[in-house]
Amino acid sequence: MYKKALAGAIVAVALAPLAATPAAAAGGAAAAETVTVVKASTEFVLEGRNVQFTCPTNQVMTSRGHHGDENGLTRYACSRVLVNGQEVQVSMGGWDQGKKESASTFVAPENQVVVGRWHEGDENGTTRYRTAALYWQGKQMRIISPMWSQLYDENDHDWYAWAEGDNKVMTGRAHRGDENGATNYHYSTVVLGS
């Protein structure tokens, strides 16, 4: 009887850590990774002066605002994307061909995000975008669930991807007309690749 009780106690003690950590008991499966987008920098530029704005290294665009005409200030906010607190690598591409600002719609290629914007002149000038792919531990991250924001007056607005929900980043923009025209933003969710 004593031997059975002792054996039962040893088994119970040995199995207790496994019950507390089901992931470890399931063949060493890793815990779920957590993706977060954290605001990191803000910069103001005079848009009409042919400024090529690009987010700092390993940051992506998550906000834009503009007040006034082409001589007004444009605000860009960029964020870091983290997986389990570790920064993802942002692999930047080149600038797109550009379009006339007053009739422009841009959406980043599949699984890419916006990291830069370059505007020349007024509403008749050209606007270009720079995109990037995101990598964590050598695997490309996926950009999913694309949506368009509400319409904003270009000459007096501030848009924030994080106001649209968790892990949102800018993936495009559309504009019609001059500085009194409408602007809206294309945004998507960053997730781990499969």
Secondary structure in CASP SS format (residue, H / E / C, confidence):
PFRMAT SS
TARGET T0000
AUTHOR 0000-0000-0000
METHOD secondary structure of the structure
MODEL  1
M C 1.00
Y H 1.00
K H 1.00
K H 1.00
A H 1.00
L H 1.00
A H 1.00
G H 1.00
A H 1.00
I H 1.00
V H 1.00
A H 1.00
V H 1.00
A H 1.00
L H 1.00
A H 1.00
P H 1.00
L H 1.00
A H 1.00
A H 1.00
T C 1.00
P H 1.00
A H 1.00
A H 1.00
A H 1.00
A C 1.00
G C 1.00
G C 1.00
A C 1.00
A C 1.00
A C 1.00
A C 1.00
E C 1.00
T C 1.00
V E 1.00
T E 1.00
V E 1.00
V E 1.00
K E 1.00
A E 1.00
S E 1.00
T E 1.00
E E 1.00
F E 1.00
V E 1.00
L E 1.00
E C 1.00
G C 1.00
R E 1.00
N E 1.00
V E 1.00
Q E 1.00
F E 1.00
T E 1.00
C C 1.00
P C 1.00
T C 1.00
N C 1.00
Q C 1.00
V E 1.00
M E 1.00
T E 1.00
S E 1.00
R E 1.00
G E 1.00
H E 1.00
H E 1.00
G C 1.00
D C 1.00
E C 1.00
N C 1.00
G C 1.00
L E 1.00
T E 1.00
R E 1.00
Y E 1.00
A E 1.00
C E 1.00
S E 1.00
R E 1.00
V E 1.00
L E 1.00
V E 1.00
N C 1.00
G C 1.00
Q E 1.00
E E 1.00
V C 1.00
Q E 1.00
V E 1.00
S E 1.00
M E 1.00
G E 1.00
G E 1.00
W E 1.00
D C 1.00
Q C 1.00
G C 1.00
K E 1.00
K E 1.00
E C 1.00
S C 1.00
A E 1.00
S E 1.00
T E 1.00
F E 1.00
V E 1.00
A C 1.00
P C 1.00
E C 1.00
N C 1.00
Q C 1.00
V E 1.00
V E 1.00
V E 1.00
G E 1.00
R E 1.00
W E 1.00
H E 1.00
E E 1.00
G C 1.00
D C 1.00
E C 1.00
N C 1.00
G C 1.00
T E 1.00
T E 1.00
R E 1.00
Y E 1.00
R E 1.00
T E 1.00
A E 1.00
A E 1.00
L E 1.00
Y E 1.00
W E 1.00
Q C 1.00
G C 1.00
K E 1.00
Q E 1.00
M C 1.00
R E 1.00
I E 1.00
I E 1.00
S E 1.00
P E 1.00
M E 1.00
W E 1.00
S C 1.00
Q C 1.00
L C 1.00
Y E 1.00
D E 1.00
E C 1.00
N C 1.00
D E 1.00
H E 1.00
D E 1.00
W E 1.00
Y E 1.00
A H 1.00
W H 1.00
A H 1.00
E H 1.00
G C 1.00
D C 1.00
N C 1.00
K E 1.00
V E 1.00
M E 1.00
T E 1.00
G E 1.00
R E 1.00
A E 1.00
H E 1.00
R E 1.00
G C 1.00
D C 1.00
E C 1.00
N C 1.00
G C 1.00
A E 1.00
T E 1.00
N E 1.00
Y E 1.00
H E 1.00
Y E 1.00
S E 1.00
T E 1.00
V E 1.00
V E 1.00
L C 1.00
G C 1.00
S C 1.00
END
